[in-house]
Amino acid sequence: METKYIFVTGGVVSSLGKGIISSSLACLLKARGYRVTIQKFDPYINIDPGTLNPYEHGECYVTVDGHEADLDLGHYERFTNVRTTRANNVTTGRIYQSVIDKERRGDYLGKTVQIVPHITDEIKRNVKMLGNTGNFDFIITEIGGTVGDIESLPFLESVRQLRWELGQNSLCIHLTYVPYIAAAKELKTKPTQHSVKSLQEVGIQPDVLVLRTEKDIPTDMRRKIALFCNVAPDSVIQSIDVNSIYKVPLKMHEQHLDEIVLRKTGITPEGEPDMGAWLEFIHKMDNATETVNIGLVGKYVELQDAYKSINEALFHASTYAGRKLNLVSIHSEKINNENAGELLAGFDGVVVAPGFGQRGIDGKFAALRWCRENDVPTFGICLGMQCMVIEFARNVLGLTEANSTEMSPHTADNVIDLMEEQKSISNLGGTMRLGAFDCVLRPESLAAKAYGTTEISERHRHRFEFNEEYRTRFEEAGMACVGENPATKLVEVVEIPDKRWYVGTQYHPEYSSTVLSPSPLFASFINAAVEYHNEKKK
């Protein structure tokens, strides 16, 4: 079949959940046997979110091919089990950079380079690139931002053109907000009407409306919205608040969103989507009675989305372990050797989060020391793993000045350092190890038992490495280097075998955790935390 293109736009306010709606639709279409992928177009001028502060943009997600991407790509993978690449996330900056590079090469033969057609043609080329591979039946394209934003206009113009070019092989889903005015005890449809009008003014008529709401929208009100917005009454769907994002696909299917999309793209729906494994996950989630208590130590913990993939990976693992996840954030700037016991004693397991820079680093050392000395299941990720190494060097090896050259460039004991070939590179992205790399695990290690194999591939996003010169001293003192990259021999995983569960990974296993394929290492960590919880109860 010809590839079908679905465009998802948003109106009224941002953060309504276009990514979750896109992911939910993809989940349903995939469960019907279609090959589906999702791409995100971000209107900001940064080339990618790699240099953006988490306070600005939340988590930076990394694809298997090493592209730093918007956090929505994490949702896409968690809902579909389909790996994303740099083709799945494009920014205004990438579009302009590509067009300017072409202009510099003379590709436009001296013509004046303009928004239309040159920028819009480049956007359209990126939209259709995935379709041209022949690997997908449906490509869902989420347009970032809100209709009416100046930044989004070139993307919307490109969608308008594509709608004409693709005909029945495309449709537009518009997500809007229906606010509830508590004082008047009324839902208000006017913002949705204005949002659709703004979309129509740029030449796009939505085929389906998804109404984000906290209250149930009566049928009569949905008919009114359909009438005012030129949309079929059965194509106005509500997305009401639910207690988990993983229930959204089920709510969308109850209102036949997947069937509406199929019909509008010329396909007759047959049967029901195979959601058996998904429903089993929801059943486990809803029926968990006991709790596992996990502490997350990091310097961005006040931000809901800063550690999104870690939060979700912990949730997946806890659900499959039959436990409710009680995840408590501890700001690493507020923990020290004096209060670590007070702050951490109630947890069944502790995760020390990734990050960059000096701020909050001493709190991570304090947390790790207390967890190591009190034998609490502990998981260090990326910088968290590096902090494990530094803390161990200081307090077990006796190298009191041990540090990373990221924090202390002239430290005498650089147990964490840049590789020699990286030291002359000044471009921030150039020194980063990004994307999926192979790792060989030592047989009988905790990590190898968790994965059920000694050969794995996980995604990285870091600049500094374990210093190979210190490996023997760490091994002799009890911290085993149980995972390494087969090509470079760089250390990827450390653990202390004498402890219940004390593991650090240079890579980010959270990026590959999905609803249907939870991360084996997170599952192992949560199982260890549950065992520790049960021991304490006895």
Salt bridges, closest charged atoms under 4 A:
ASP42 OD1 - LYS40 NZ 3.33
GLU68 OE2 - ARG461 NE 2.76
ASP70 OD2 - LYS40 NZ 3.09
ASP70 OD1 - HIS57 NE2 2.97
ASP72 OD2 - LYS40 NZ 2.94
GLU77 OE1 - ARG83 NH1 2.98
GLU77 OE1 - ARG459 NH2 2.79
GLU103 OE1 - ARG104 NE 2.74
ASP107 OD2 - ARG105 NH2 2.83
ASP121 OD1 - LYS124 NZ 3.72
GLU122 OE1 - LYS102 NZ 2.74
GLU122 OE2 - ARG125 NH2 2.69
ASP137 OD1 - ARG35 NH2 2.89
GLU142 OE2 - LYS40 NZ 3.81
GLU157 OE2 - ARG160 NH2 2.81
GLU165 OE2 - LYS124 NZ 2.65
GLU165 OE1 - LYS128 NZ 3.53
GLU186 OE1 - LYS188 NZ 2.84
ASP207 OD2 - ARG163 NH2 3.01
ASP220 OD1 - ARG223 NH1 3.11
ASP241 OD1 - ARG212 NH1 2.48
GLU254 OE1 - LYS251 NZ 3.95
ASP258 OD2 - ARG32 NE 2.87
ASP258 OD2 - HIS253 ND1 3.13
GLU259 OE2 - ARG32 NH2 3.81
GLU259 OE2 - HIS256 ND1 3.27
GLU259 OE1 - ARG263 NH2 3.95
GLU272 OE1 - HIS253 NE2 2.59
ASP286 OD1 - LYS247 NZ 3.02
GLU290 OE1 - LYS537 NZ 3.41
GLU302 OE1 - HIS331 NE2 3.65
GLU312 OE2 - LYS308 NZ 3.50
GLU333 OE1 - HIS331 NE2 3.88
GLU333 OE1 - ARG359 NH1 2.84
ASP348 OD2 - HIS533 ND1 3.11
ASP348 OD1 - LYS536 NZ 3.11
GLU373 OE2 - ARG369 NE 2.97
GLU373 OE2 - ARG372 NH2 3.93
ASP375 OD2 - ARG500 NH1 3.50
GLU391 OE2 - ARG372 NH2 2.72
ASP417 OD2 - LYS423 NZ 3.52
GLU420 OE1 - LYS423 NZ 3.39
GLU465 OE2 - ARG433 NE 2.86
GLU465 OE2 - HIS462 ND1 3.83
GLU468 OE1 - ARG471 NH2 3.00
GLU475 OE2 - ARG442 NH2 2.83
GLU484 OE1 - ARG471 NH1 3.00
GLU484 OE2 - LYS489 NZ 3.63
GLU492 OE1 - ARG433 NH2 3.13
GLU492 OE2 - HIS460 NE2 3.50
GLU510 OE2 - HIS508 ND1 2.71
GLU535 OE1 - ARG500 NH2 2.78
